Amino acid sequence: MNIHYRLAGPSTRLRFRLYTVSGRRMREDSVENPDWGKVVTLSVEPRGDLGEPLANGTYHFLAEAFDGEKVADSKGGSFFILR
């Protein structure tokens, strides 16, 4: 699964979190010192943090850009998996 993003300004870290509809966190990935000003692709295996495949269904995500330890910007959304 690929996630495409573009940061508007410099960031020290980009964190991507994936949740079930019930709010259980399934996965967390981070990119240190991500590129900004251009479209970048983050490849994410459709698996949870424990390696289990994600089941069919709806998932929510939260992407947060950090400036040091402070969240400078965040975006969220939803998608579904159907095999």
Secondary structure, DSSP 8 states (H G I E B T S, - for coil): -EEEE--SS--SEEEEEEEETT--EEEEEEEES---SS-EEEE--SB-TTS-B--SEEEEEEEEEEETTEEEEEEEEEEEE--
